[in-house]
Amino acid sequence: MPHRLTPLAASLPATVPFTGPEALERAQGHPFAARLGANESRFGPSPAAVAAMTRAAADAWMYGDPDMHDLRRAIAAHHGCDPAHVMPGQGIDSLLGLIVRLTVTAGTPVVTSAGAYPTFGFHVTGFGGVLHAVPYTADHEDPERLVARARTVGARLIYFANPDNPMGTWHDAATVQRMVDAVPDDCLLLLDEAYVELAPPGTAAAIDPADPRVIRLRTFSKAHGLAGLRVGYAIGPAPLIGAFDRVRDHFGLGRVAQAGALAALADRDWVIAVRARVAAARDRIAAIGRENGLVPLPSATNFVTLDCGADGALARATLAGLRNRGVFIRMPGVAPLDRCIRISCGTDADLDLLATALPGALTQARAMTGM
């Protein structure tokens, strides 16, 4: 009941960052034919991960190892660092919440980009922080603007995703390193690398895990195809990583999830194969967009952002038209990014459905909006 909420909680809007496709399916009374909006990997997890989870399922009556010993050490070995620099958790979203909980209180200034991944801002406002947003530059998050605003407002945190969601654009490793070097004193850069395994070589900066200016965030939801497990991890300075133990759910990462992530990490051949399939799907989505008069943005992710060539009204009408035709997609929520729609990579069958549905959806959207 409202009177049981804290004043801060009562002041927050009754909204969530995303409406899930399942909720949309329930509202419309039938499932989507193509699920291309959540940036999941339609190519699935490694067969080795499936086998490991199948074996672990028989032991699901037991809690998972609260220390995540084996997974933590495997991730550390993968990145060539000590396990003290690694903290697995229930996806990047959960880890973002823990970082904010550890560093933000009422009135704490935090810097992000206007239109960037919304869950981060959801956590910041939920703990009473004050968001300061800078605009994108040429559809890229702008490292110089982010750092400059952080200096101006005395920010405790800067959120920066490379590659970026929702636009799919990216910066090279040298640009990222310059940003790290420019982080103000008493400020921490949250470097979200959820899509970096799908990006071109030279995207991921070789950051020292002990560097106190930055904490990096990775996930098993994208290239590894394990979005349904909610497994991610942070890499950062040992004192900050150790502080997670003060606030995290120690039994939050279950036994099946740990087993699946451990096996997925070991199967590098699967990731290589997924990268190739994602690249082919990106090319086809771009081609479908061009055939319909849309402009694809270069992408280093498992989705392609298509510029509809007008404003948010046309993009929203196009999104609705595709949903009505059984194709689930999403779009950026903040102008001027909202002139675009965002389409996740899918199978050949998924993209066949997209190619069939998009012309009609666009024709209808253009007629409705006069654009």
C-alpha positions in Angstrom: 0.0 0.0 0.0 1.3 3.5 -0.7 1.6 4.5 2.9 4.0 1.7 3.5 6.5 3.0 0.9 9.4 5.3 1.7 9.0 8.8 0.5 11.6 8.1 -2.2 9.8 5.0 -3.4 6.4 6.7 -3.4 7.9 9.5 -5.6 9.1 7.2 -8.3 7.0 6.7 -11.5 5.1 3.4 -11.7 6.9 2.4 -14.8 9.5 -0.2 -15.8 12.4 0.1 -18.3 11.0 -2.5 -20.7 7.7 -4.2 -21.5 8.5 -7.8 -22.1 7.4 -9.6 -25.3 5.4 -12.0 -23.2 3.3 -9.1 -21.8 2.7 -7.9 -25.3 1.7 -11.4 -26.4 -0.8 -11.7 -23.6 -2.3 -8.3 -24.5 -2.7 -9.2 -28.1 -3.9 -12.7 -27.4 -1.3 -14.6 -29.6 2.4 -15.1 -29.8 4.8 -13.3 -32.1 6.0 -15.2 -35.1 9.5 -13.6 -34.9 11.0 -12.4 -31.6 13.5 -9.7 -32.8 13.3 -7.1 -30.1 15.2 -8.2 -27.0 18.7 -8.7 -28.4 18.7 -12.3 -27.3 20.8 -14.8 -29.3 18.4 -16.6 -31.6 21.3 -19.0 -32.3 21.1 -20.4 -28.8 23.6 -21.6 -26.3 26.5 -23.9 -26.8 25.5 -27.6 -26.9 28.2 -28.1 -24.2 26.4 -25.6 -22.0 23.1 -27.3 -22.6 24.6 -30.6 -21.6 26.2 -29.1 -18.5 22.8 -27.5 -17.4 21.0 -30.8 -18.0 23.5 -32.6 -15.7 23.2 -29.8 -13.1 19.4 -29.9 -13.2 19.3 -33.1 -11.2 21.1 -31.3 -8.4 18.9 -28.2 -8.5 17.5 -29.1 -5.0 20.8 -27.6 -3.7 21.6 -23.9 -3.7 24.4 -22.8 -5.9 27.9 -22.2 -4.5 27.6 -18.7 -2.9 31.3 -18.1 -3.6 30.8 -19.0 -7.3 34.3 -20.5 -6.9 34.7 -22.4 -10.2 33.0 -19.8 -12.4 34.9 -16.9 -10.8 38.2 -18.6 -11.4 37.4 -19.5 -14.9 36.4 -16.0 -15.8 39.6 -14.7 -14.2 41.7 -17.1 -16.2 39.8 -16.1 -19.4 40.8 -12.5 -18.7 44.3 -13.2 -17.3 43.6 -11.7 -13.9 43.2 -12.7 -10.2 39.8 -13.9 -9.1 39.8 -11.0 -6.6 39.1 -8.7 -9.6 36.0 -10.7 -10.7 32.4 -10.8 -9.4 29.7 -12.8 -11.2 26.1 -11.9 -10.7 22.6 -12.1 -12.0 23.2 -10.3 -15.3 24.6 -6.8 -15.9 21.3 -5.3 -14.7 21.7 -6.7 -11.2 25.4 -5.8 -11.1 24.6 -2.2 -12.1 22.1 -2.1 -9.2 24.7 -3.3 -6.8 27.3 -0.7 -7.9 24.7 2.1 -7.6 23.7 0.8 -4.2 27.3 0.9 -3.0 28.1 4.4 -4.4 24.9 6.5 -4.7 22.8 8.1 -2.1 20.2 10.9 -2.1 21.4 13.7 -4.3 24.5 12.0 -5.7 25.2 13.2 -9.2 25.6 10.6 -11.9 26.2 11.0 -15.7 24.8 9.0 -18.6 23.8 9.6 -22.2 20.3 10.7 -23.1 18.7 7.6 -24.6 21.3 5.1 -23.3 20.4 1.8 -21.7 17.6 2.8 -19.3 18.0 0.2 -16.6 21.0 2.1 -15.3 19.0 5.2 -14.8 16.3 3.2 -13.2 18.7 2.1 -10.5 20.1 5.6 -10.0 16.7 7.2 -9.4 15.7 4.2 -7.2 18.5 5.0 -4.8 17.9 8.8 -4.9 20.7 9.8 -7.3 20.4 12.6 -9.7 20.9 11.8 -13.4 22.7 14.2 -15.7 22.4 13.2 -19.4 24.4 14.4 -22.3 23.3 13.9 -26.0 24.7 11.4 -28.4 27.0 12.8 -31.1 26.5 11.3 -34.6 24.6 8.4 -33.1 27.5 7.5 -30.8 27.8 8.0 -27.0 30.2 10.9 -26.6 33.1 10.1 -24.2 34.3 13.7 -24.1 30.9 15.1 -23.3 30.3 12.5 -20.6 33.6 13.3 -18.9 33.1 17.0 -19.2 29.7 16.8 -17.6 31.1 14.6 -14.8 33.6 17.3 -14.0 31.0 20.0 -14.1 28.5 18.3 -11.7 31.0 16.3 -9.6 29.6 13.0 -10.6 30.2 9.8 -8.6 29.6 7.6 -11.6 29.7 7.7 -15.4 27.8 5.1 -17.4 29.2 4.3 -20.9 28.4 1.3 -23.1 30.8 0.2 -25.8 29.3 -1.1 -28.1 26.2 1.0 -27.5 22.6 -0.1 -27.0 20.3 1.1 -28.6 22.2 2.4 -31.5 24.8 -0.4 -32.1 27.6 2.0 -32.6 31.0 1.8 -31.0 34.4 3.4 -30.3 37.8 1.9 -30.7 40.0 0.8 -27.8 42.2 3.9 -28.0 39.2 6.2 -27.6 38.0 4.1 -24.6 41.4 4.3 -23.0 41.5 8.1 -23.4 38.2 8.2 -21.6 39.5 6.1 -18.8 42.5 8.4 -18.4 40.3 11.4 -18.3 37.9 10.2 -15.6 37.8 12.8 -12.8 39.1 12.0 -9.3 36.5 10.4 -7.0 34.5 9.2 -10.1 34.0 5.7 -11.4 33.5 4.7 -15.0 31.0 1.9 -15.5 32.0 0.4 -18.8 29.2 -1.8 -20.1 30.7 -4.3 -22.6 27.7 -6.5 -23.0 28.2 -6.7 -26.8 32.0 -6.5 -27.0 32.4 -10.1 -28.0 30.4 -9.4 -31.2 32.4 -6.2 -32.0 35.3 -5.8 -34.5 38.9 -6.5 -33.2 40.3 -3.5 -31.5 37.1 -2.5 -29.8 37.9 -3.7 -26.2 40.5 -1.7 -24.4 43.2 -3.6 -22.5 42.3 -2.1 -19.1 44.2 -3.2 -16.0 41.6 -4.8 -13.7 43.2 -3.1 -10.8 42.6 0.4 -12.3 40.5 2.2 -9.7 38.9 4.5 -12.3 36.8 1.8 -14.1 34.7 -1.3 -13.6 33.8 -3.4 -16.7 30.7 -5.4 -17.1 30.2 -8.4 -19.3 27.4 -10.9 -19.9 26.6 -14.4 -21.0 23.3 -13.2 -22.4 24.5 -12.1 -25.9 27.3 -14.1 -27.7 26.8 -17.0 -25.3 23.1 -17.2 -25.8 22.2 -17.6 -22.1 19.9 -14.6 -21.6 17.4 -16.8 -19.8 19.9 -17.7 -17.1 20.8 -14.1 -16.1 24.5 -14.4 -15.7 26.9 -11.5 -16.0 30.1 -10.4 -14.3 32.1 -7.4 -13.2 35.9 -6.9 -13.6 37.4 -4.2 -11.5 39.7 -3.2 -8.6 39.7 -5.7 -5.8 38.5 -3.4 -3.0 35.4 -2.5 -5.0 34.8 -6.1 -6.1 35.1 -7.2 -2.5 32.5 -4.6 -1.5 29.9 -6.5 -3.5 29.8 -9.1 -0.7 28.3 -6.5 1.6 25.1 -6.1 -0.5 24.8 -8.9 -3.0 22.4 -11.9 -2.9 24.9 -14.6 -2.0 22.7 -17.4 -3.3 21.4 -15.4 -6.2 23.3 -17.3 -8.9 21.8 -20.8 -9.0 23.6 -24.1 -9.5 22.2 -24.6 -13.1 23.2 -21.1 -14.1 26.8 -21.5 -12.8 27.2 -24.8 -14.6 25.8 -23.4 -17.9 28.0 -20.3 -17.8 31.1 -22.3 -16.9 30.6 -24.6 -19.9 29.7 -21.7 -22.2 32.9 -19.9 -21.4 35.0 -22.9 -22.2 33.4 -23.4 -25.7 35.2 -20.7 -27.7 34.4 -22.4 -31.0 30.7 -21.8 -30.4 31.2 -18.1 -29.8 33.2 -17.9 -33.0 30.4 -19.6 -34.9 27.8 -17.3 -33.4 29.8 -14.2 -34.4 29.8 -15.4 -38.0 26.0 -16.0 -37.9 25.4 -12.6 -36.3 27.5 -10.8 -38.9 25.5 -12.5 -41.7 22.2 -11.6 -40.0 23.3 -8.0 -39.6 24.1 -7.8 -43.3 20.7 -9.2 -44.2 18.8 -6.8 -41.8 20.7 -3.9 -43.3 19.8 -5.1 -46.8 16.1 -5.5 -45.9 16.1 -2.0 -44.5 17.7 -0.5 -47.6 15.2 -2.2 -49.8 12.5 -0.4 -47.9 14.1 3.0 -47.9 15.6 2.8 -44.4 19.2 3.6 -43.5 21.1 1.0 -41.4 23.5 2.3 -38.9 26.9 0.4 -38.7 26.6 -2.1 -35.9 29.0 -3.9 -33.6 26.2 -5.8 -31.8 23.6 -8.5 -32.4 21.1 -6.0 -33.7 20.8 -3.3 -36.4 19.3 0.1 -35.9 17.5 1.4 -38.9 16.9 5.1 -39.4 13.3 5.6 -40.6 14.2 9.0 -42.0 11.6 11.1 -40.1 10.8 11.5 -36.4 9.6 9.3 -33.6 6.0 9.2 -34.8 7.0 7.3 -38.0 9.2 4.9 -36.1 6.5 4.2 -33.5 4.0 3.5 -36.2 6.4 1.2 -38.0 7.1 -0.7 -34.8 3.3 -1.0 -34.1 2.8 -2.2 -37.7 5.4 -4.9 -37.4 4.0 -6.1 -34.1 0.5 -6.3 -35.7 2.1 -8.5 -38.3 3.7 -10.8 -35.8 7.2 -9.3 -35.6 8.4 -8.1 -32.2 11.1 -5.3 -32.4 12.0 -2.3 -30.2 13.1 1.3 -30.8 15.1 4.0 -28.9 12.9 6.0 -26.6 14.5 9.5 -26.7 14.6 12.0 -29.5 16.5 12.2 -31.8 17.4 8.6 -31.5 13.7 7.6 -31.7 13.6 8.3 -35.4 15.0 4.7 -35.6 13.8 1.2 -35.0 16.0 -1.6 -33.6 16.0 -5.2 -34.9 17.8 -8.1 -33.3 19.6 -10.6 -35.4 17.6 -13.8 -36.0 17.5 -17.0 -38.0 16.9 -17.1 -41.7 13.2 -17.9 -41.0 12.9 -14.9 -38.7 14.4 -12.6 -41.2 12.1 -14.0 -44.0 9.2 -12.9 -41.8 10.7 -9.5 -41.3 11.3 -9.1 -45.0 7.6 -10.0 -45.7 6.2 -7.8 -42.9 8.3 -4.6 -43.2 7.0 -3.2 -46.5 3.3 -3.3 -45.4 4.2 -1.9 -42.0 6.1 1.0 -43.5 3.4 1.7 -46.1 0.8 1.9 -43.3 3.0 3.9 -41.0 3.8 6.5 -43.7 0.1 6.8 -44.6 -0.8 7.3 -40.9 1.8 9.9 -40.2 1.9 11.6 -43.6 5.7 11.0 -43.9 
